[in-house]
């Protein structure tokens, strides 16, 4: 029985040993998202691309291609009129930051930014899921 408990303890260590997301991490996560949105506003493909994870960079290949896809599929985050940070959910060392975005037409969107901690401790975006909340119909 002791052997089983010791084995379970060893497997639990990696989950326990992972660093928690601190208030400094939260500030950096939000700063990265803000910097990326500002880069989109300026059509600065290079800067926006620097803020995504290596896996996303590999997927898109070039900063220009990345920006083209964002413009086409994620228009609300390219030049929003308002950005409001909501809750953050953690998943191990990664995090998902919810962001309320108002686009130029006044439509409100929820952006779920997958954030990934890099080996050097910095944060980069690792994807974004954009959802327009359901609207209720007035009678």
Phi and psi in radians as a Rosetta constraint file:
Dihedral C 1 N 2 CA 2 C 2 CIRCULARHARMONIC -1.084 0.35
Dihedral N 2 CA 2 C 2 N 3 CIRCULARHARMONIC -0.641 0.35
Dihedral C 2 N 3 CA 3 C 3 CIRCULARHARMONIC -1.099 0.35
Dihedral N 3 CA 3 C 3 N 4 CIRCULARHARMONIC -0.736 0.35
Dihedral C 3 N 4 CA 4 C 4 CIRCULARHARMONIC -1.121 0.35
Dihedral N 4 CA 4 C 4 N 5 CIRCULARHARMONIC -0.765 0.35
Dihedral C 4 N 5 CA 5 C 5 CIRCULARHARMONIC -1.099 0.35
Dihedral N 5 CA 5 C 5 N 6 CIRCULARHARMONIC -0.718 0.35
Dihedral C 5 N 6 CA 6 C 6 CIRCULARHARMONIC -1.108 0.35
Dihedral N 6 CA 6 C 6 N 7 CIRCULARHARMONIC -0.717 0.35
Dihedral C 6 N 7 CA 7 C 7 CIRCULARHARMONIC -1.123 0.35
Dihedral N 7 CA 7 C 7 N 8 CIRCULARHARMONIC -0.758 0.35
Dihedral C 7 N 8 CA 8 C 8 CIRCULARHARMONIC -1.099 0.35
Dihedral N 8 CA 8 C 8 N 9 CIRCULARHARMONIC -0.677 0.35
Dihedral C 8 N 9 CA 9 C 9 CIRCULARHARMONIC -1.107 0.35
Dihedral N 9 CA 9 C 9 N 10 CIRCULARHARMONIC -0.741 0.35
Dihedral C 9 N 10 CA 10 C 10 CIRCULARHARMONIC -1.081 0.35
Dihedral N 10 CA 10 C 10 N 11 CIRCULARHARMONIC -0.752 0.35
Dihedral C 10 N 11 CA 11 C 11 CIRCULARHARMONIC -1.212 0.35
Dihedral N 11 CA 11 C 11 N 12 CIRCULARHARMONIC -0.462 0.35
Dihedral C 11 N 12 CA 12 C 12 CIRCULARHARMONIC -1.371 0.35
Dihedral N 12 CA 12 C 12 N 13 CIRCULARHARMONIC -0.350 0.35
Dihedral C 12 N 13 CA 13 C 13 CIRCULARHARMONIC -0.991 0.35
Dihedral N 13 CA 13 C 13 N 14 CIRCULARHARMONIC -0.813 0.35
Dihedral C 13 N 14 CA 14 C 14 CIRCULARHARMONIC -1.004 0.35
Dihedral N 14 CA 14 C 14 N 15 CIRCULARHARMONIC -0.682 0.35
Dihedral C 14 N 15 CA 15 C 15 CIRCULARHARMONIC -1.169 0.35
Dihedral N 15 CA 15 C 15 N 16 CIRCULARHARMONIC -0.675 0.35
Dihedral C 15 N 16 CA 16 C 16 CIRCULARHARMONIC -1.280 0.35
Dihedral N 16 CA 16 C 16 N 17 CIRCULARHARMONIC -0.625 0.35
Dihedral C 16 N 17 CA 17 C 17 CIRCULARHARMONIC -1.322 0.35
Dihedral N 17 CA 17 C 17 N 18 CIRCULARHARMONIC -0.265 0.35
Dihedral C 17 N 18 CA 18 C 18 CIRCULARHARMONIC -1.136 0.35
Dihedral N 18 CA 18 C 18 N 19 CIRCULARHARMONIC 2.380 0.35
Dihedral C 18 N 19 CA 19 C 19 CIRCULARHARMONIC -1.185 0.35
Dihedral N 19 CA 19 C 19 N 20 CIRCULARHARMONIC 2.451 0.35
Dihedral C 19 N 20 CA 20 C 20 CIRCULARHARMONIC -1.302 0.35
Dihedral N 20 CA 20 C 20 N 21 CIRCULARHARMONIC 2.777 0.35
Dihedral C 20 N 21 CA 21 C 21 CIRCULARHARMONIC -1.430 0.35
Dihedral N 21 CA 21 C 21 N 22 CIRCULARHARMONIC 2.112 0.35
Dihedral C 21 N 22 CA 22 C 22 CIRCULARHARMONIC -1.635 0.35
Dihedral N 22 CA 22 C 22 N 23 CIRCULARHARMONIC 3.055 0.35
Dihedral C 22 N 23 CA 23 C 23 CIRCULARHARMONIC -1.139 0.35
Dihedral N 23 CA 23 C 23 N 24 CIRCULARHARMONIC -0.547 0.35
Dihedral C 23 N 24 CA 24 C 24 CIRCULARHARMONIC -1.153 0.35
Dihedral N 24 CA 24 C 24 N 25 CIRCULARHARMONIC -0.707 0.35
Dihedral C 24 N 25 CA 25 C 25 CIRCULARHARMONIC -1.066 0.35
Dihedral N 25 CA 25 C 25 N 26 CIRCULARHARMONIC -0.797 0.35
Dihedral C 25 N 26 CA 26 C 26 CIRCULARHARMONIC -1.029 0.35
Dihedral N 26 CA 26 C 26 N 27 CIRCULARHARMONIC -0.767 0.35
Dihedral C 26 N 27 CA 27 C 27 CIRCULARHARMONIC -1.096 0.35
Dihedral N 27 CA 27 C 27 N 28 CIRCULARHARMONIC -0.719 0.35
Dihedral C 27 N 28 CA 28 C 28 CIRCULARHARMONIC -1.189 0.35
Dihedral N 28 CA 28 C 28 N 29 CIRCULARHARMONIC -0.721 0.35
Dihedral C 28 N 29 CA 29 C 29 CIRCULARHARMONIC -0.985 0.35
Dihedral N 29 CA 29 C 29 N 30 CIRCULARHARMONIC -0.847 0.35
Dihedral C 29 N 30 CA 30 C 30 CIRCULARHARMONIC -1.176 0.35
Dihedral N 30 CA 30 C 30 N 31 CIRCULARHARMONIC -0.619 0.35
Dihedral C 30 N 31 CA 31 C 31 CIRCULARHARMONIC -1.152 0.35
Dihedral N 31 CA 31 C 31 N 32 CIRCULARHARMONIC -0.698 0.35
Dihedral C 31 N 32 CA 32 C 32 CIRCULARHARMONIC -1.095 0.35
Dihedral N 32 CA 32 C 32 N 33 CIRCULARHARMONIC -0.799 0.35
Dihedral C 32 N 33 CA 33 C 33 CIRCULARHARMONIC -1.092 0.35
Dihedral N 33 CA 33 C 33 N 34 CIRCULARHARMONIC -0.790 0.35
Dihedral C 33 N 34 CA 34 C 34 CIRCULARHARMONIC -1.055 0.35
Dihedral N 34 CA 34 C 34 N 35 CIRCULARHARMONIC -0.765 0.35
Dihedral C 34 N 35 CA 35 C 35 CIRCULARHARMONIC -1.098 0.35
Dihedral N 35 CA 35 C 35 N 36 CIRCULARHARMONIC -0.664 0.35
Dihedral C 35 N 36 CA 36 C 36 CIRCULARHARMONIC -1.197 0.35
Dihedral N 36 CA 36 C 36 N 37 CIRCULARHARMONIC -0.749 0.35
Dihedral C 36 N 37 CA 37 C 37 CIRCULARHARMONIC -1.078 0.35
Dihedral N 37 CA 37 C 37 N 38 CIRCULARHARMONIC -0.718 0.35
Dihedral C 37 N 38 CA 38 C 38 CIRCULARHARMONIC -1.099 0.35
Dihedral N 38 CA 38 C 38 N 39 CIRCULARHARMONIC -0.677 0.35
Dihedral C 38 N 39 CA 39 C 39 CIRCULARHARMONIC -1.115 0.35
Dihedral N 39 CA 39 C 39 N 40 CIRCULARHARMONIC -0.717 0.35
Dihedral C 39 N 40 CA 40 C 40 CIRCULARHARMONIC -1.066 0.35
Dihedral N 40 CA 40 C 40 N 41 CIRCULARHARMONIC -0.752 0.35
Dihedral C 40 N 41 CA 41 C 41 CIRCULARHARMONIC -1.026 0.35
Dihedral N 41 CA 41 C 41 N 42 CIRCULARHARMONIC -0.617 0.35
Dihedral C 41 N 42 CA 42 C 42 CIRCULARHARMONIC -1.555 0.35
Dihedral N 42 CA 42 C 42 N 43 CIRCULARHARMONIC 0.011 0.35
Dihedral C 42 N 43 CA 43 C 43 CIRCULARHARMONIC 1.015 0.35
Dihedral N 43 CA 43 C 43 N 44 CIRCULARHARMONIC 0.609 0.35
Dihedral C 43 N 44 CA 44 C 44 CIRCULARHARMONIC -1.622 0.35
Dihedral N 44 CA 44 C 44 N 45 CIRCULARHARMONIC 1.476 0.35
Dihedral C 44 N 45 CA 45 C 45 CIRCULARHARMONIC -1.056 0.35
Dihedral N 45 CA 45 C 45 N 46 CIRCULARHARMONIC -0.702 0.35
Dihedral C 45 N 46 CA 46 C 46 CIRCULARHARMONIC -1.047 0.35
Dihedral N 46 CA 46 C 46 N 47 CIRCULARHARMONIC -0.863 0.35
Dihedral C 46 N 47 CA 47 C 47 CIRCULARHARMONIC -1.151 0.35
Dihedral N 47 CA 47 C 47 N 48 CIRCULARHARMONIC -0.764 0.35
Dihedral C 47 N 48 CA 48 C 48 CIRCULARHARMONIC -1.071 0.35
Dihedral N 48 CA 48 C 48 N 49 CIRCULARHARMONIC -0.685 0.35
Dihedral C 48 N 49 CA 49 C 49 CIRCULARHARMONIC -1.206 0.35
Dihedral N 49 CA 49 C 49 N 50 CIRCULARHARMONIC -0.587 0.35
Dihedral C 49 N 50 CA 50 C 50 CIRCULARHARMONIC -1.113 0.35
Dihedral N 50 CA 50 C 50 N 51 CIRCULARHARMONIC -0.378 0.35
Dihedral C 50 N 51 CA 51 C 51 CIRCULARHARMONIC -1.643 0.35
Dihedral N 51 CA 51 C 51 N 52 CIRCULARHARMONIC 0.049 0.35
Dihedral C 51 N 52 CA 52 C 52 CIRCULARHARMONIC -1.769 0.35
Dihedral N 52 CA 52 C 52 N 53 CIRCULARHARMONIC 2.751 0.35
Dihedral C 52 N 53 CA 53 C 53 CIRCULARHARMONIC -1.132 0.35
Dihedral N 53 CA 53 C 53 N 54 CIRCULARHARMONIC 2.782 0.35
Dihedral C 53 N 54 CA 54 C 54 CIRCULARHARMONIC -0.970 0.35
Dihedral N 54 CA 54 C 54 N 55 CIRCULARHARMONIC -0.636 0.35
Dihedral C 54 N 55 CA 55 C 55 CIRCULARHARMONIC -1.122 0.35
Dihedral N 55 CA 55 C 55 N 56 CIRCULARHARMONIC -0.716 0.35
Dihedral C 55 N 56 CA 56 C 56 CIRCULARHARMONIC -1.191 0.35
Dihedral N 56 CA 56 C 56 N 57 CIRCULARHARMONIC -0.712 0.35
Dihedral C 56 N 57 CA 57 C 57 CIRCULARHARMONIC -1.035 0.35
Dihedral N 57 CA 57 C 57 N 58 CIRCULARHARMONIC -0.730 0.35
Dihedral C 57 N 58 CA 58 C 58 CIRCULARHARMONIC -1.143 0.35
Dihedral N 58 CA 58 C 58 N 59 CIRCULARHARMONIC -0.688 0.35
Dihedral C 58 N 59 CA 59 C 59 CIRCULARHARMONIC -1.080 0.35
Dihedral N 59 CA 59 C 59 N 60 CIRCULARHARMONIC -0.762 0.35
Dihedral C 59 N 60 CA 60 C 60 CIRCULARHARMONIC -1.578 0.35
Dihedral N 60 CA 60 C 60 N 61 CIRCULARHARMONIC -0.445 0.35
Dihedral C 60 N 61 CA 61 C 61 CIRCULARHARMONIC 1.459 0.35
Dihedral N 61 CA 61 C 61 N 62 CIRCULARHARMONIC -0.929 0.35
Dihedral C 61 N 62 CA 62 C 62 CIRCULARHARMONIC -2.282 0.35
Dihedral N 62 CA 62 C 62 N 63 CIRCULARHARMONIC 2.689 0.35
Dihedral C 62 N 63 CA 63 C 63 CIRCULARHARMONIC -1.053 0.35
Dihedral N 63 CA 63 C 63 N 64 CIRCULARHARMONIC -0.649 0.35
Dihedral C 63 N 64 CA 64 C 64 CIRCULARHARMONIC -1.146 0.35
Dihedral N 64 CA 64 C 64 N 65 CIRCULARHARMONIC -0.755 0.35
Dihedral C 64 N 65 CA 65 C 65 CIRCULARHARMONIC -1.128 0.35
Dihedral N 65 CA 65 C 65 N 66 CIRCULARHARMONIC -0.714 0.35
Dihedral C 65 N 66 CA 66 C 66 CIRCULARHARMONIC -1.017 0.35
Dihedral N 66 CA 66 C 66 N 67 CIRCULARHARMONIC -0.865 0.35
Dihedral C 66 N 67 CA 67 C 67 CIRCULARHARMONIC -1.108 0.35
Dihedral N 67 CA 67 C 67 N 68 CIRCULARHARMONIC -0.674 0.35
Dihedral C 67 N 68 CA 68 C 68 CIRCULARHARMONIC -1.045 0.35
Dihedral N 68 CA 68 C 68 N 69 CIRCULARHARMONIC -0.765 0.35
Dihedral C 68 N 69 CA 69 C 69 CIRCULARHARMONIC -1.152 0.35
Dihedral N 69 CA 69 C 69 N 70 CIRCULARHARMONIC -0.722 0.35
Dihedral C 69 N 70 CA 70 C 70 CIRCULARHARMONIC -1.081 0.35
Dihedral N 70 CA 70 C 70 N 71 CIRCULARHARMONIC -0.808 0.35
Dihedral C 70 N 71 CA 71 C 71 CIRCULARHARMONIC -1.029 0.35
Dihedral N 71 CA 71 C 71 N 72 CIRCULARHARMONIC -0.717 0.35
Dihedral C 71 N 72 CA 72 C 72 CIRCULARHARMONIC -1.320 0.35
Dihedral N 72 CA 72 C 72 N 73 CIRCULARHARMONIC -0.778 0.35
Dihedral C 72 N 73 CA 73 C 73 CIRCULARHARMONIC -1.818 0.35
Dihedral N 73 CA 73 C 73 N 74 CIRCULARHARMONIC -0.263 0.35
Dihedral C 73 N 74 CA 74 C 74 CIRCULARHARMONIC -2.312 0.35
Dihedral N 74 CA 74 C 74 N 75 CIRCULARHARMONIC 0.752 0.35
Dihedral C 74 N 75 CA 75 C 75 CIRCULARHARMONIC -0.921 0.35
Dihedral N 75 CA 75 C 75 N 76 CIRCULARHARMONIC -0.560 0.35
Dihedral C 75 N 76 CA 76 C 76 CIRCULARHARMONIC -1.089 0.35
Dihedral N 76 CA 76 C 76 N 77 CIRCULARHARMONIC -0.503 0.35
Dihedral C 76 N 77 CA 77 C 77 CIRCULARHARMONIC -1.622 0.35
Dihedral N 77 CA 77 C 77 N 78 CIRCULARHARMONIC -0.039 0.35
Dihedral C 77 N 78 CA 78 C 78 CIRCULARHARMONIC -1.319 0.35
Dihedral N 78 CA 78 C 78 N 79 CIRCULARHARMONIC -0.816 0.35
Dihedral C 78 N 79 CA 79 C 79 CIRCULARHARMONIC -2.483 0.35
Dihedral N 79 CA 79 C 79 N 80 CIRCULARHARMONIC 1.150 0.35
Dihedral C 79 N 80 CA 80 C 80 CIRCULARHARMONIC -1.230 0.35
Dihedral N 80 CA 80 C 80 N 81 CIRCULARHARMONIC 2.692 0.35
Dihedral C 80 N 81 CA 81 C 81 CIRCULARHARMONIC -1.579 0.35
Dihedral N 81 CA 81 C 81 N 82 CIRCULARHARMONIC -0.355 0.35
Dihedral C 81 N 82 CA 82 C 82 CIRCULARHARMONIC -2.603 0.35
Dihedral N 82 CA 82 C 82 N 83 CIRCULARHARMONIC 2.493 0.35
Dihedral C 82 N 83 CA 83 C 83 CIRCULARHARMONIC -2.339 0.35
Dihedral N 83 CA 83 C 83 N 84 CIRCULARHARMONIC 2.176 0.35
Dihedral C 83 N 84 CA 84 C 84 CIRCULARHARMONIC -2.288 0.35
Dihedral N 84 CA 84 C 84 N 85 CIRCULARHARMONIC 2.144 0.35
Dihedral C 84 N 85 CA 85 C 85 CIRCULARHARMONIC -1.395 0.35
Dihedral N 85 CA 85 C 85 N 86 CIRCULARHARMONIC 2.309 0.35
Dihedral C 85 N 86 CA 86 C 86 CIRCULARHARMONIC -1.891 0.35
Dihedral N 86 CA 86 C 86 N 87 CIRCULARHARMONIC -2.555 0.35
Dihedral C 86 N 87 CA 87 C 87 CIRCULARHARMONIC -1.271 0.35
Dihedral N 87 CA 87 C 87 N 88 CIRCULARHARMONIC 2.825 0.35
Dihedral C 87 N 88 CA 88 C 88 CIRCULARHARMONIC -2.105 0.35
Dihedral N 88 CA 88 C 88 N 89 CIRCULARHARMONIC 2.326 0.35
Dihedral C 88 N 89 CA 89 C 89 CIRCULARHARMONIC -1.993 0.35
Dihedral N 89 CA 89 C 89 N 90 CIRCULARHARMONIC 2.354 0.35
Dihedral C 89 N 90 CA 90 C 90 CIRCULARHARMONIC -1.794 0.35
Dihedral N 90 CA 90 C 90 N 91 CIRCULARHARMONIC 2.585 0.35
Dihedral C 90 N 91 CA 91 C 91 CIRCULARHARMONIC -2.415 0.35
Dihedral N 91 CA 91 C 91 N 92 CIRCULARHARMONIC 1.599 0.35
Dihedral C 91 N 92 CA 92 C 92 CIRCULARHARMONIC 1.140 0.35
Dihedral N 92 CA 92 C 92 N 93 CIRCULARHARMONIC -2.190 0.35
Dihedral C 92 N 93 CA 93 C 93 CIRCULARHARMONIC -1.553 0.35
Dihedral N 93 CA 93 C 93 N 94 CIRCULARHARMONIC -0.161 0.35
Dihedral C 93 N 94 CA 94 C 94 CIRCULARHARMONIC -1.649 0.35
Dihedral N 94 CA 94 C 94 N 95 CIRCULARHARMONIC 2.910 0.35
Dihedral C 94 N 95 CA 95 C 95 CIRCULARHARMONIC -2.522 0.35
Dihedral N 95 CA 95 C 95 N 96 CIRCULARHARMONIC 2.720 0.35
Dihedral C 95 N 96 CA 96 C 96 CIRCULARHARMONIC -2.126 0.35
Dihedral N 96 CA 96 C 96 N 97 CIRCULARHARMONIC 2.069 0.35
Dihedral C 96 N 97 CA 97 C 97 CIRCULARHARMONIC -1.755 0.35
Dihedral N 97 CA 97 C 97 N 98 CIRCULARHARMONIC 2.110 0.35
Dihedral C 97 N 98 CA 98 C 98 CIRCULARHARMONIC -1.492 0.35
Dihedral N 98 CA 98 C 98 N 99 CIRCULARHARMONIC 2.369 0.35
Dihedral C 98 N 99 CA 99 C 99 CIRCULARHARMONIC -2.347 0.35
Dihedral N 99 CA 99 C 99 N 100 CIRCULARHARMONIC 2.229 0.35
Dihedral C 99 N 100 CA 100 C 100 CIRCULARHARMONIC -1.554 0.35
Dihedral N 100 CA 100 C 100 N 101 CIRCULARHARMONIC 2.165 0.35
Dihedral C 100 N 101 CA 101 C 101 CIRCULARHARMONIC -2.163 0.35
Dihedral N 101 CA 101 C 101 N 102 CIRCULARHARMONIC 2.323 0.35
Dihedral C 101 N 102 CA 102 C 102 CIRCULARHARMONIC -1.896 0.35
Dihedral N 102 CA 102 C 102 N 103 CIRCULARHARMONIC 2.166 0.35
Dihedral C 102 N 103 CA 103 C 103 CIRCULARHARMONIC -1.497 0.35
Dihedral N 103 CA 103 C 103 N 104 CIRCULARHARMONIC 3.121 0.35
Dihedral C 103 N 104 CA 104 C 104 CIRCULARHARMONIC -1.133 0.35
Dihedral N 104 CA 104 C 104 N 105 CIRCULARHARMONIC -0.369 0.35
Dihedral C 104 N 105 CA 105 C 105 CIRCULARHARMONIC -1.552 0.35
Dihedral N 105 CA 105 C 105 N 106 CIRCULARHARMONIC -0.036 0.35
Dihedral C 105 N 106 CA 106 C 106 CIRCULARHARMONIC 1.641 0.35
Dihedral N 106 CA 106 C 106 N 107 CIRCULARHARMONIC -0.023 0.35
Dihedral C 106 N 107 CA 107 C 107 CIRCULARHARMONIC -1.293 0.35
Dihedral N 107 CA 107 C 107 N 108 CIRCULARHARMONIC 2.486 0.35
Dihedral C 107 N 108 CA 108 C 108 CIRCULARHARMONIC -1.783 0.35
Dihedral N 108 CA 108 C 108 N 109 CIRCULARHARMONIC 2.396 0.35
Dihedral C 108 N 109 CA 109 C 109 CIRCULARHARMONIC -2.255 0.35
Dihedral N 109 CA 109 C 109 N 110 CIRCULARHARMONIC 2.728 0.35
Dihedral C 109 N 110 CA 110 C 110 CIRCULARHARMONIC -1.936 0.35
Dihedral N 110 CA 110 C 110 N 111 CIRCULARHARMONIC 2.199 0.35
Dihedral C 110 N 111 CA 111 C 111 CIRCULARHARMONIC -1.909 0.35
Dihedral N 111 CA 111 C 111 N 112 CIRCULARHARMONIC 2.217 0.35
Dihedral C 111 N 112 CA 112 C 112 CIRCULARHARMONIC -1.845 0.35
Dihedral N 112 CA 112 C 112 N 113 CIRCULARHARMONIC 1.778 0.35
Dihedral C 112 N 113 CA 113 C 113 CIRCULARHARMONIC -1.552 0.35
Dihedral N 113 CA 113 C 113 N 114 CIRCULARHARMONIC 2.050 0.35
Dihedral C 113 N 114 CA 114 C 114 CIRCULARHARMONIC -1.400 0.35
Dihedral N 114 CA 114 C 114 N 115 CIRCULARHARMONIC 2.131 0.35
Dihedral C 114 N 115 CA 115 C 115 CIRCULARHARMONIC -1.968 0.35
Dihedral N 115 CA 115 C 115 N 116 CIRCULARHARMONIC 2.396 0.35
Dihedral C 115 N 116 CA 116 C 116 CIRCULARHARMONIC -2.183 0.35
Dihedral N 116 CA 116 C 116 N 117 CIRCULARHARMONIC 2.226 0.35
Dihedral C 116 N 117 CA 117 C 117 CIRCULARHARMONIC -1.318 0.35
Dihedral N 117 CA 117 C 117 N 118 CIRCULARHARMONIC 2.296 0.35
Dihedral C 117 N 118 CA 118 C 118 CIRCULARHARMONIC -1.549 0.35
Dihedral N 118 CA 118 C 118 N 119 CIRCULARHARMONIC 2.922 0.35
Dihedral C 118 N 119 CA 119 C 119 CIRCULARHARMONIC -1.017 0.35
Dihedral N 119 CA 119 C 119 N 120 CIRCULARHARMONIC -0.531 0.35
Dihedral C 119 N 120 CA 120 C 120 CIRCULARHARMONIC -1.447 0.35
Dihedral N 120 CA 120 C 120 N 121 CIRCULARHARMONIC 0.035 0.35
Dihedral C 120 N 121 CA 121 C 121 CIRCULARHARMONIC 1.640 0.35
Dihedral N 121 CA 121 C 121 N 122 CIRCULARHARMONIC -0.200 0.35
Dihedral C 121 N 122 CA 122 C 122 CIRCULARHARMONIC -1.310 0.35
Dihedral N 122 CA 122 C 122 N 123 CIRCULARHARMONIC 2.935 0.35
Dihedral C 122 N 123 CA 123 C 123 CIRCULARHARMONIC -2.008 0.35
Dihedral N 123 CA 123 C 123 N 124 CIRCULARHARMONIC 2.530 0.35
Dihedral C 123 N 124 CA 124 C 124 CIRCULARHARMONIC -2.420 0.35
Dihedral N 124 CA 124 C 124 N 125 CIRCULARHARMONIC 2.710 0.35
Dihedral C 124 N 125 CA 125 C 125 CIRCULARHARMONIC -1.284 0.35
Dihedral N 125 CA 125 C 125 N 126 CIRCULARHARMONIC 2.487 0.35
Dihedral C 125 N 126 CA 126 C 126 CIRCULARHARMONIC -2.200 0.35
Dihedral N 126 CA 126 C 126 N 127 CIRCULARHARMONIC 0.406 0.35
Dihedral C 126 N 127 CA 127 C 127 CIRCULARHARMONIC 2.374 0.35
Dihedral N 127 CA 127 C 127 N 128 CIRCULARHARMONIC 2.812 0.35
Dihedral C 127 N 128 CA 128 C 128 CIRCULARHARMONIC -2.555 0.35
Dihedral N 128 CA 128 C 128 N 129 CIRCULARHARMONIC 2.302 0.35
Dihedral C 128 N 129 CA 129 C 129 CIRCULARHARMONIC -1.960 0.35
Dihedral N 129 CA 129 C 129 N 130 CIRCULARHARMONIC 2.099 0.35
Dihedral C 129 N 130 CA 130 C 130 CIRCULARHARMONIC -1.876 0.35
Dihedral N 130 CA 130 C 130 N 131 CIRCULARHARMONIC 2.199 0.35
Dihedral C 130 N 131 CA 131 C 131 CIRCULARHARMONIC -2.303 0.35
Dihedral N 131 CA 131 C 131 N 132 CIRCULARHARMONIC 2.338 0.35
Dihedral C 131 N 132 CA 132 C 132 CIRCULARHARMONIC -1.633 0.35
Dihedral N 132 CA 132 C 132 N 133 CIRCULARHARMONIC 2.057 0.35
Dihedral C 132 N 133 CA 133 C 133 CIRCULARHARMONIC -1.014 0.35
Dihedral N 133 CA 133 C 133 N 134 CIRCULARHARMONIC 2.600 0.35
Dihedral C 133 N 134 CA 134 C 134 CIRCULARHARMONIC -1.112 0.35
Dihedral N 134 CA 134 C 134 N 135 CIRCULARHARMONIC 2.530 0.35
Dihedral C 134 N 135 CA 135 C 135 CIRCULARHARMONIC -1.880 0.35
Dihedral N 135 CA 135 C 135 N 136 CIRCULARHARMONIC 2.524 0.35
Dihedral C 135 N 136 CA 136 C 136 CIRCULARHARMONIC -1.549 0.35
Dihedral N 136 CA 136 C 136 N 137 CIRCULARHARMONIC 2.561 0.35
Dihedral C 136 N 137 CA 137 C 137 CIRCULARHARMONIC -1.618 0.35
Dihedral N 137 CA 137 C 137 N 138 CIRCULARHARMONIC 2.337 0.35
Dihedral C 137 N 138 CA 138 C 138 CIRCULARHARMONIC -1.502 0.35
Dihedral N 138 CA 138 C 138 N 139 CIRCULARHARMONIC 2.581 0.35
